[in-house]
Amino acid sequence: MELRTSINRIVLNERFPRMYVCLCNGLTDSQIRGAIASGASRPKEVYAACGCNAQCGCCTGTMLTILRDQPAQSTQAASGN
């Protein structure tokens, strides 16, 4: 139990990347969420905000999923749910 708690603290700590989404550019989900929070609404805008370009395109599906989820999370936070 103690090991699991320690691992959860590391994974949930915002200083550490949680998951690499784009291996070509080394983008994590945290970086992508940050770009979205700054106004990016399409994968091309996310890449631009992160200072890179799409390479192989394998990450686009995951990035689109994050883009779809992000507005729902911010809408819930704004409404207090």
C-alpha positions in Angstrom: 0.0 0.0 0.0 2.8 2.5 0.8 4.5 1.9 -2.5 1.2 2.5 -4.4 0.6 5.8 -2.5 4.2 6.9 -3.4 3.7 6.1 -7.1 0.3 8.0 -7.1 2.0 11.0 -5.6 4.6 11.0 -8.4 2.1 10.4 -11.2 -0.3 13.1 -9.9 2.4 15.6 -9.2 2.1 18.3 -11.9 5.8 18.8 -12.1 6.2 15.4 -13.8 4.8 14.7 -17.3 2.0 12.1 -17.1 2.1 10.7 -20.6 3.9 11.2 -23.8 1.4 11.8 -26.6 3.8 12.8 -29.4 7.0 10.9 -29.4 8.4 12.7 -32.5 8.3 16.0 -30.7 8.4 14.8 -27.1 5.0 16.4 -26.2 3.3 15.3 -23.1 -0.4 15.5 -22.3 0.4 18.3 -19.8 2.0 20.4 -22.5 -1.0 19.7 -24.8 -3.5 20.7 -22.1 -1.4 23.8 -21.5 -1.6 24.8 -25.1 -5.3 24.2 -25.1 -5.7 26.3 -22.0 -3.8 29.1 -23.9 -6.4 29.0 -26.7 -5.3 26.2 -29.1 -8.4 24.4 -30.5 -6.9 22.3 -33.3 -3.9 20.0 -33.5 -2.1 22.4 -35.8 -2.5 25.2 -33.2 -1.3 22.8 -30.4 1.9 22.1 -32.4 2.4 25.8 -33.0 1.9 26.7 -29.4 4.5 24.0 -28.4 6.9 25.3 -31.1 6.9 22.3 -33.3 5.2 20.7 -36.3 3.4 17.4 -36.9 5.8 14.6 -38.0 4.3 11.2 -38.4 0.7 12.0 -37.3 0.3 9.0 -35.0 -0.5 11.3 -32.1 -3.3 13.2 -33.8 -6.1 10.9 -32.6 -5.0 11.2 -28.9 -4.6 14.9 -29.3 -8.1 15.3 -30.7 -9.4 13.3 -27.7 -7.7 15.7 -25.3 -9.0 18.6 -27.3 -12.6 17.3 -27.0 -12.2 16.5 -23.3 -10.6 19.8 -22.3 -13.5 22.2 -23.0 -15.8 19.8 -21.0 -13.5 20.0 -18.0 -13.3 23.8 -18.1 -17.0 24.1 -18.6 -17.6 22.0 -15.5 -15.2 24.0 -13.5 -16.8 27.2 -14.6 -20.3 26.0 -13.6 -19.1 24.7 -10.3 -19.9 21.0 -10.9 
